[in-house]
Amino acid sequence: MTVRTGRHFLQIPGPTNVPDRVLRAMAAPTLDHRGPEFAELTRRVLDGLKPVFDTTSPVVVYPSSGTGAWEAALVNTLSPGDRVLCFETGHFATLWRDMAESLGLEVEFVPGDWRHGASPEAAADLLTADVAHRVKAVCVVHNETSTGVVSRVPEIRAALDAAGHPALLLVDTVSSLASIEYHHEAWGVDVTVTGSQKGLMLPPGLGFNAVSPKAIEASHTARLPRSFWDWAPILDANAAGFFPYTPATNLLYGLAEALAMLAEEGVEQVWARHARHAAATRAAVRGWGLDVLCADAREHSGSLTAVLLPDGQDADAVRKIVLERFDMSLGTGLGRLAGKVFRIGHLGHFNDLTLAGTLAGVQMGLELAGIAVGPDGLAAALDHLRTT
């Protein structure tokens, strides 16, 4: 039997570490989800979500994963055979494409190298050429969790506007909301998709759609089959503080506490904290003489850093050593990146000393794996933290 002391370092890019305040909140006795006390909780949560998305429009909450929230975004706004424009930015963008196809949508998939975000230039060309407006929705992953690359959503919105194109803009923020700067309303997003287990500092189990008036209007004529995912009965019930089914009651307790924590720190300060920790992590990677997978400095992620190892080196071997020797979990490479990268999550409930310990463990793991790395990685990160 292996005996571990101290706390496990969960440094994957989600699920993230759940704060003790949130864990205690979820341990409260379960409420009657048809009673007045629960109605007050629902209203508090729904109001508290709006500043995090930066919207005045409704936010729909599901007892689901982010994948369920993906499906809800599609089935509430589109009809069989509708054409959607998607971008190959990584593993999760590919999965969203696969889901759209399985639902009977026609997908135009812009190929990518998994080191760059969605191309605003390609979007502009394709949307301008679509004079018949066959494209009904543009799907973009804001922060691709598999690569640590951020797509420039405002520039995609600008491409839609410049082309005079009426397509809906659907954006996945599963690993960026409450971590990386995001503005649902100001950026003209129609459906923002996210999940509970990353920047919102909760366990998995809640999915979210922030919906624009244009998206709600589209839902009135959309013909993809939907029942559980249908916005209409949820929004109707929410008006009175309830849900049309049994909700994830204790997760909503936790969500209320997490939203209180975000409000206390301030959303802009949360973004700045994540950006600072990400910059310190990239300084460490450079100090080790390794490459960050993201190839465009404008698209670096504040949520995670994917570290690309030299040819012939096994990233999963490094992860195994780090787990066994230092009780720390790092994110694996997904899809075409399997064995080539490991991912350092630095999002959610996180501080300077947590990052310092994380990077110390990574540096020792790289050295134990026999990978020739520069000795200045950890020192470079600490210097960044000390001076910013």
Buried (B, 14 or more C-beta within 10 A) or exposed (E): EEEEEEEEBBBBBBBBBBBEBBEEBBEEEEBEBEEEEBBEBBBBBBEBBBBBBBBEBBBBBBBBBBBBBBBBBBBBBBBEEBBBBBBBBBBBBBBBBEBBBEBBBBBBBBEBEBBBBBBBEBBBBBBEEBEEEEBBBBBBBBBBBBBBBBBBBBBBBBBBEEBEBEBBBBBBBBBBBBBBBBBBBEBBBBBBBBBBBBBBBBBBBBBBBBBBEBBBEBBEEBEBEBEBBBBEEBBEBBEEBBBBEEBBBBBBBBBBBBBBBBEEEEBEEBBBBBBBBBBBBBBBBBBBBBBBBBBEEEBBBBBBBBBBBEEEBBBBBBBBBBBEEBBBBBBBBBEEBEBBBBBBBBBBBBEBEBBBBBBBBBBBBBBBBEBEBBEBBBBBBBBBBEEE
